[in-house]
Amino acid sequence: MSFRINLYFFVVISVAGLSACTHANVESNESSLVKRSETNGASNVILSNIDGGMILEGKIHGNQFIAAIPTKWNRDALLFAHGYSLPGTPVDVPKNPLVADLSGGLMKLAYDQGFTVAYSAYNKAGMGVETGAASTLALKKFLDEVLQPERTFVSGGSMGGNVVMALIDEHPDEFAGALAACGVVDGWEYQLGALIDIRAIYNYFTKGTEFELPGNKDIRISAISPEPPNWLSFTGGLWRYAQLRRISRPIEALFEEAEVDKHSKAANILRNIESASNQFPAEMSSFISPLATVSLGMDDIVTTFGGMPYNNTEKVYKSEHLSDLQNNELNQSIARTIADSSAVAYQTRWHKSTGRSPVKLLVLHNSIDPLVPYKNVKNLSARMQAEGNFHNLRVMEVPTKYSKIFGTSHSGYSHCGFTNEEIEEAWSLLIKWVER
């Protein structure tokens, strides 16, 4: 399993020289398109036909990219930047972005409307806002030269939503509009704090029980590794799946026992974790998603950020189901971590949203998301309001969805759980808003 938490990242790029072209026109420009691609820094360039258009693929600065060009170009395009993947996941792109559509259907929708759709791989798996922004901007600049676009829209979800915020903050002139879906639109100070908190809280309340997470309990490092040892490197995705199951299995057992007996030890544990966390509801996917992310990815987070980005030394944890004495014991015994100044600076740089971007931004978010809490949207809204920039924000809140939890027999809240109709509506609203 790639465990890519769909980080939508779309850029709409028009094609000046190839607008309203027929399939014959595209074919007649094949050799010149390959030559222009190579002249503008692409390597390993391949151009192939697909039903209704062409596929352009290659590498830019060593990162793979792929673009699907429709026969009848509307002078716009959509560039997709993929989402979070567990460390060790291969960094590549699918051979056909219309079939392996990690955008939840937006790429196919835009392509059918006449947009060119494309996206780039990053230079690393795991936490990748900086590399995501750099590789996506590089691909956008490349397409500017090769296809001569008129305007660019950018969209992303989950971690990709944060990539979007970084791009429209730092390169607002590049984008006509932005769509952030299920995204970390606030910043990592809040998001990582919520993830690390629930791990510390979960570890405290499950200590010595059959519901403990496996591996190391130090919240500053990964509990277990998502990457196999060298002698088992050939196992790849099977190893990551097995490690993910090791994390999810005790959480499943906790919920299963609580469901059978509302007064059981498990039910009490769930109530206390939910209350002390105050970010994630006592719902299976709302525990598995955040706990798997930090339990398997903390080493990569610390390495990427250059240290520990979160400080909970002065935080007071409290469960409404505990007595004052029990809450005192909670705060005396829960794992604590001190933030490194370099990591705090890095997470501000990549990326705490400023709220000052002039780019029109549409935020699409489920009312409850098991990994990226809706508070991200509230925090961004408050910041843009304080900056006098609220007129550049539109929020589209949609109902929570349910889906099967990967690797389990259970269903739960969906991260980035949008219907095709909701994605189409959000995309249409953004286009109309920009054009109006």
N, C-alpha and C positions, 0 to 999 in steps of 0.2 A: 504494500500500500504506500502511495506517495504521501499520504496524510497532508495534502495541500489544503489548508483552510482557505477556501476560495477567496483570494485577494483580488477582487476585480480591479483592473487597471486598464482603462480604455482611453485611447487618444484618437480623436477624429482628425484625419488629415486628408485634405482634398488633393486632387491630382490635376494640375492645370493643363498639362500637355496631353492628357489622355481622356478628358471628359467626353461623355456621350459617345465613346468609341464603340465600334463593333468588334466582334471576336476577330475578324480579319485584321482590323487595325492593330489590335493587341499583338497578334502573331507577327505582323510586319515590323513591330518594334521590339521583338524579342532580343535580337542581338544587341541593339543599342541599349536596351534596358540592362542587360547583363554587363555591358561595357561601362555604363554610367555607374552601376553598383560597385564595380571593381575600382573605378576611378575615384569614388568617394569613400574608399576605405574598407569595403566589404571583401571577405575572402570566402572560398569554398561556395561560390554562388551557383545556385541551381534554379532554373526556371522550368516549370512543368505545367501541363494543362490539367484543369479539373472541370467538372461539369459546370458550365456557365462562367468560366474565368480561368485564372492562372494562379499558381503558387510561386512566390519568390522566396527563397531561403538562402541562408549563408551565415556568416559570422561577422560581428562588429566588435572590435577590441577583444576578440576571443570568445565572446558570448554569442550563442546561437540566436538567430531571429527567424521569424517566418511571417509572410504577409500573403493574404488572399486578395486578389484583385478581380473584381467583377467585370464582366464583359461591358456593361453599360455603367460607366463610372458617373457618380453624381458630383464629382469634384471634392468629395469628403471621404474620410476613412476613419476606422476605429482601430486603435492600437491597444492591445491587452497586455497587462503585466500580471504574471501569475502570483499566487499567494504563498503564504507560509508553508514550508515543508519541514519535516523533521530533519535535523542534522544527519548527513549521510545520504539523503535522498539525491539521486542523480539530478544535475542541473542541465536540463535539456528542454526542448520544445516538441510538441506533437507534430507529426507529419502533416496533419490537416487540422487547422484551428477551428474549422466548421464542424468537424465530427467530434474531436476531442475538445469540446468547448467548455473550458474551465470557468467561463464567465456566467454560467447559469442560463445561457441562451442569448445573451446580449450581442455577442459577436455574430451569431447566425442571423439575428434580427437585423442588425445594421448592414450586414453583407447583402441580405435580400432587399434592403432599401437602396442599395447602390454604393454603400461605403466600402472602401478598402479596409480590411481588418488585419491587424498584425500585433505581434508582441515579441518581447525579448526574454531570454533566460537571464538569470542573475549569475554573478561569479561565485556565489556560495548558497547553500541551503540554510535553513534556520532563519534567525533574525536577519532581515535584509532590507531595511528601509533605505539605507545609504546606497547600497548597490542597486536596489530596485529603481531608485530615482535616477541614478547615474546611467544605468543601462537603458532605461526607458527614454530618458532625454536624449541619449546618444542615438537611439533608433529614430526618434522623432526628427532630430537634426539630419540624419541620413536620408530619411524619406523627404524632408524638405528639399534636399539637393536633387535627389533622384526623381521624385514625382511632383515637385513644385506645388506644395499644398497652399491653399488659401486660408484655412482656419483649422484650429485644432481644439477638440474637446478631450478632456481627460476624466477617466472614472476608475475607481478601484474599490475593493471591499476588504474588510477585516484589516490585516496589516497593510494591504494595498490602499485602503482608505487613508491611512497615514502617509503613504507614499504620495497620494494625491495632494494632501495638505502641504507636504514639503514642496512639491512642484509648483502649486499655485501661490505659495508664499514667496518662493525664491525666484520663480520664472513666470510671473503673471502675464507678461506680454506674449508668451507662447500659447496661451490657452484662451479660447472664447467662452468656455463653460466647463463645469466639473460635476461629476456624479460620484458621490462616496456612498457605497452600499455596505451595511453592517460593519462600518469601519471604525478604526481607532482614530476618530476625528479630533479628539482632545489631545492626547499625547501619552507617552509611556509612563510618566510619573504616576498617573492614576491607574492605568491599565495594569502595569507590572505590579504596582502596589496591591491591587485587588487579587492578582494571581498568587503572589508570594504569601499574602495574608491567608488565603484559604488553605494553602499547603501547610502553613504553620499551625493554623487552627485545627485542620483535619488531623495532623500528626498528634497534637495535644490530646484531643478527645478520643482518638482510637488507640492510643498507646497501650500496649499490653493486651490488646484484643485481637480477635481473628480478622478484624477489618483494617489492620495496619497496612500501609503501603509498603511494598518491598524496598530493599536497598537502603541507601544512606538517608538518615533523617536530617542531616545538615541542610537547611534551606538555602544555603549559599552555593550549593553544587547540585548536580543532577542526582536523582535517587538511583537510577540505573542508566546505562548508556544505550542510546538509540543506534549506535554504530557497533558492528561486530568486531571482535579482535581480528588481527590480520589473518590468522589461520582459518577464520570462518568468513572472510570477506565475501566469498562467493554466495553466501546466504542472503545478503542485501536486504531486499524488501521483506523476506520471510523473517529475518531477525527483527526488523522494526515492528512488524506485526506482532510477533511473540512478546516483545517488550511492552508494546501498547496493551496487550492482553494482560500482562502481569500487573500493570497499573489499574486497569479497569475491573479486574476480577474481584478484588476485595470490596470495591465500591458497589459493584452489583450485589454482592452478598449482603452488604449493609442495607441497601434499599429493599432487597427481597425479604429480609427478616423483619424490617420495619413495616412492610406492607402486610405481613401475616399478623403481627401483633403491635398495635399502636402504643402499647405500654411497655414494650420490650426495651432492652438495653440499646438495641440499634436505633429504635425510634427516638429515644432520649438523646443519643449521640447526634442524630440528624438535626433535631430541633436546636441543639446547642451550637452546632456548626453554622447553621443558617442564621441564627440570631447574632452570634459573635462576628460572623463575616459581614452580614448586612449588605452584601453585594450579589450573592448567588443564591437563588431559591433552592429549597430542599427538593431537588428534582434530579434524576440520574444524570442526564447529559450536562446539566449545569454544574455537576461535580466532576464528571469524567473529563470534559473538555479542558477546563482550566488546570486540573491536577495533572493530566497527561502532558500538557504543554510545558509546565515548569518542572515536573518530575523528570522528563526526558530531555528538556531543552535548556536547563539552567546553565550548564557549562558553556554552551554556545552564547547565551545571553551575556554572561559575565565577560567572556572573551571578546565578543563584539563591542560591548559597551566600554571595555577597558576597566572593569571593576564592578562592584555591586552598586546598582543604581537606586536601591531602596533602603530607607532608614525607618525602622519601626521601634527604635530604642525608647521613644517617649510615648508611643501609642498606647492608649488604654483600651483593652478589649473587654467586652461585656456581653454576657448572655442574660436575657431577661428570665431565663429558666433556672438561673443559679442564684444562690444567696450571696450576700456581700462577701462573706468569708470565702466562698467558692470562687467568686470572681477575682478576689485578691490572689488566690492560689493560681488561677489561670494566668494572671499578669506576672507573677513571680516565676512561673515555670515555662511559659511559652517561649519558643525560639526567637531570638532577637538578632538583628543584623544592622551593621553600620554602613551607611552609604559612602562610596568613594567619590570625592569631588570631581574627578575626571569622568567617572561614569555619569554623574548627574549632569555635567556639562554636555556630554555626548548625547544623552537622551533629550536634552533641550534642543540641541542642534538637529538630531534625527529621531523624532521631530515633535516638538511642542508647537501646536498651532498658534499663530499669532492673532488670528481673528481679523487681520487687517487687509487680507487679499481682496483686490477689486474684482476678481473673477467670480462670476455667478456660480454659486454652489448649491446643488440639490443633494440633500442627505436622505437616503432611503434606509430605514432601520426597522427591525421587528420590535414590537413593544417589549418583548422579553427575548433576549439573546443569551444562550448558555455560555458564551465565551467573551463577547464584547458587550458589557452591560450598556443599557440605554443611557446611563448617566454620561457616557461620552458625548452624546448629542446635547444633553442639558448643559454640560460644561462648555461646549463650543458655543451654543446659543447665547449663554450668559456673557462669554468673552466678546463675541461679535456685537452684542448689544452694548457692552461697555465701551467698545471701540467706535461706536456710532456707525457700524457697518452691517447692521442687521438686515438692511434692504437687499444685501447680496446673498442672503441665505433663505432657502426654502426647505422645510422638513416634511418628508412624507413618511409618517409612521403607519406601519401595517401590522395586522394581527400576527401573533406568534404561530409558528407552524410546527408540526410534529413530523418526525421521520425516524427510520430505523437507526439505532446507534451502532456505528460500525463495530463489527466483531462481537456483537452481543445479540441476544434474542429479544431485546427490549426496544421500545421506541421512546423518544424524548424530544425536547425542544430542539429545533433546527438552528444551527448557526448559518446565517445568510439564507434563511428559509423564505424565499420569494417565489411566487407563482410567475408563470410567463406573462400573465396579464399585468401584474404589478411591475415587472421589469419593463415591459413595453410602455406602460403608463408613465413611469419615471423618466425613461429615455425621451418620450414624446414631450413631456412637460419641459424638460431641459432644453430641447431643441426649440420649442415654441417660445420659451422665455428669452433665450438668446436672440432669436430672430426678431422677436417683437421689440 
